Amino acid sequence: MITSPQNERVKHLAALQKDGRLRTEHRHFLVEGPRFVEAALASLVGQASACQQTGMSAPLVEELLYAPSLAGEDHPLAARARAKGVKVTLLSKDCYKKIADVKAPQGLAALVTLPEHDLKAAVSRPDALLLVACGLQDPGNLGTMIRSADAAGATAVLVVRPAADIYNSKVVRATAGSLLALPVIAGREDEILAALSSASARVLLAEPRGQTDFRRADWSRPVAIAVGAEAAGFSPAVRAASAGSVRIPMWGKTESLNAAAAAALCLYAARQND
């Protein structure tokens, strides 16, 4: 068991939580809590067919970080990790609190490799239902959008930079495990638009003054639903690449919905005839 918060391994894990550049360099990120650890362990065996279809490599759980004093002795997820050949590292309560990103840590975290994604494969499916998040800076909003996309059966989420780091701990937590369930690909605006054009995927913009009520829009696939940051909206390039726009009616005094809520409504509308 590692007992000193000054241990170099503990320092590295704590830095990994805070530094996106370090996550990119080492190709790892942390998920915290039993629910997320369980999802990560399930991803080891549950994504083979999905990976072949979407170009997504299953994330690999490299290490389980376990504080028995917080999670309880002989936690079943520790046994499950060992059974899958995952290294289990025991930490003292103080060590675990140093790497944790929540106020009340539960004593279980997993070190996960960043999944590899093929943008072309993700957008080229004839049944593609894509969510394009344009410039979303709020981690909670972006994470909630990823979770909604997973729930609605979207085939991928494309994140146009600059945006919140998709492996930021707040984004990861807001996805409730969905980050491990479908391709989430961050990239430059030009490369994402080029991939969508190459795949002949129609881009529909969700905005308050859109041309068509979202309930009556043509959601035939392949289709990409673009949702922008509430203040910035869409760039000229994204507007030029779009095939039209949809609006969500407002009956109250607010002018628009939160971006994550708008994305969820449009995604479910796109599934209404499935």
N, C-alpha and C positions, 0 to 999 in steps of 0.2 A: 504493500500500500504506500502511495505517495502521501506524505504528511506535511511537507513544508510548502507553503504558498510561494516560496522563493525558488522552488524547483524549476529548472529551465524548461521542462516539458509543460508545466503549468503556465509559465509565463508565455510560452508560444501559443498555447490554446487560448489564453485570455486575449492575446494580441489578434488572433485569428477572428475572434468575435467582433473586433472593432475596426479592422483594417481590410478594406476591399481589395487593395493591391496585394496584400499578403495572401488573401484567399485565391486570387488569380494566379499568383506566382506558385503557390504550393498545391493548387488544384483541389482544395478541401474547403468544407464549411461545416458548421456545427448545427445539429438539431437538438432541441432540448425537450425533456418531458416524456413520460411513458407513451403518450399517444403518438408523438412524432417518432420516437425510437421504434415503436412497433411498426409504423408505416415504413420506416427505413429498412427494417429487417425483412418485411414482407416484399419490398421492392427487389430483394435479391433473387427471388424466384418468380415474381408475379408479372414481369414485364417482357418476357422473351418475345411473344408474338407482337406486342405493341411496338417493341423496338424495331422489329423487322419492317413493320408497316410505315413507321414515322421517321426512321433514321435516328432514333433516340437510343443512346446506350444506357443500360440500367445503371443507376448510381450504385457504387460499391461502398458498403459499410466497412470501414477499415478498423474501427476501434469503438468499443463501448466504454464510456466513462461513467463509473458507478460509485456513488457514495452510500454505502450501507447505512450510515447513521442518518441519512436523509430519506432514502428510498425504502429502507427496511432490509433486514438480513435475507439472503437467499431469494432475491427478487426473481420471478420467473423469466423476465426478459433477459437477465444475465445468463440464466441457464440456456435460453433459446439462442442467444448470441454465441455462446461457447459451442453449442451443437452445430451451428452453421460455420464454425471455424473462425469466428470473429474474435479478435483479441479483446479481453476484458481487463481494464485498468482500474484498480481500486483507488479511490481518493478519500482523503479525510474531508470532513464537513467544510473546514476552512479553505482547503484547496478547491473543492467544488464551487464554493461561493465566489471564488476569484474568477473562475471561467464562466460563471452563469451570467445571463443577461436579463434575468427576471428577479423580482424582489423576494419571491418565496420559492426558491429552487426546490425541485422534487428529487434531485440526486441521480438523475439518469440523463445522459446525453450521448449522441453518436457522432463520430467523426466520419463524414461522408465525402467521397470524391465528387467533384463537379461533373455532372453528366455531360457527355459529348453529344452535340446535336448537328444534324445535317439540315440546314435551312431549306435547301432545294427539295429534299425528300419530304419535309414537314408540310410544305405548301403545295406539293404536286399531286396530292391525293384527289381523285375526282369528286370525293365526298367531303372535301375539306370545309370545315367550319372553323374559321380562324378569328381570334380576337387580337386586334392590333392596338396596343397601348402607346399613345403618342406623347412622349415627354412627361410621363407621370412621375412626379418627384416625391409624393407622399408615400412612405413605405406601407402604411396600413391600407391605403387605398389600392395600391398595386397588388398587395398580397390578397386582399379581398377579391379583386378582379380575377386573379389566378384561381382562387377557390371556386368562384362562380363559374368560370370557364370549365373547370373539371366537372362540377355538378351538372352542367348543361350538356356535357359530352362534346365540348369543343375538341378539335384535333390538335390544336397548338395555340400558344400565346406568343405573339411577337412584340417585343418591347423596343420601341424606338428611342435610342439615346439622343440627348442626355436624359437620364431617368434614374430613379432609385436603383441601387444595386439589387438584383433579384435574389442575391444570397445574403443581403443584410438581415440581421437577426429579426428585426421587426417585420420585414417582408415574409421571411420564412415562417414566423409564428402566425401571421395573419392568413397564410395559405392553409393552415390546419392539416398539413401533410400533402396537399395537392401539388406542391412543387415537385414531388417525386412521382406524380402519377401521369403527367403529360409533358410534352416538350414545351419548355419556356425558353425562348431564344431572344437574347438582346443583341442589337446590332445597329449599324448606321442606317439612317433613313434611306439613303440611296440604294444600299444593298438589299434592304427589305422590300422596297418598292420594285426593284428590278426582279427579285424572285417572284413576287406576286404577279407582275406583268408576264413573266416567262411562263407561269403556270396558268395564265388566263383566269385568275381569280378576280372576281368583281370586288371592288372596295366600296363599301357604303359607309358614309360618315354619320355618326350619331351626334346630332347637335340640336339645340333648342328651336331653331328656325329651319329645320330640315324640310325637304320638299314633300315627303310622303309620311303619313302616319305609320309608325313602326308596326302596327297591327295589320296593315294592308300592304306592306312592302313585299317585293319579290326577293325571297330568301333562297332561291335556287342556287345550288352549289356547283362549283366551288365559290365560296363567298368569304370575304374578310370584313369584319365589323370594326371600324376604327373609332376609338374613343380618345378624346384629347383631354389635356389638363383644362380645368374649368376656366382659368384665367387666360391661358395662351391660345387655346383652340388648336387649329390645324395650320400647318405651314402651307405656303403656296404649292410646293411640290406634292404634298399629300392631296390637296384639293384637285390639282391637275390630274392626278392618277385615279381619282374616284369616279365611280359610275353613277353617283347620285348621293342623296342624303336622306336620313330618316329623322323624325322628331317624335318625342314622347309628350303627349298632351299634358298640360299643367292646369289643374282646376283651382289650386290655391294661389297664394300670393307669391310664392317663390318662382323665380324665373327659370330655374333648371334643377335637375337632379344631381346629386353627387355622382362622380364618374363611375364608381363601382356599381352603384344602383342602376345607372343607365345601361352599363354593359350587361348586367344580369338580365334586365328586361329584354334587351335586344337578342341576347343569346337564346332565351327561352322562346321568344317569338319565332326565331329561326328554326326551332325544333317543333313548332306546332303541328306540322303536317307529317311528321315522322311516324 
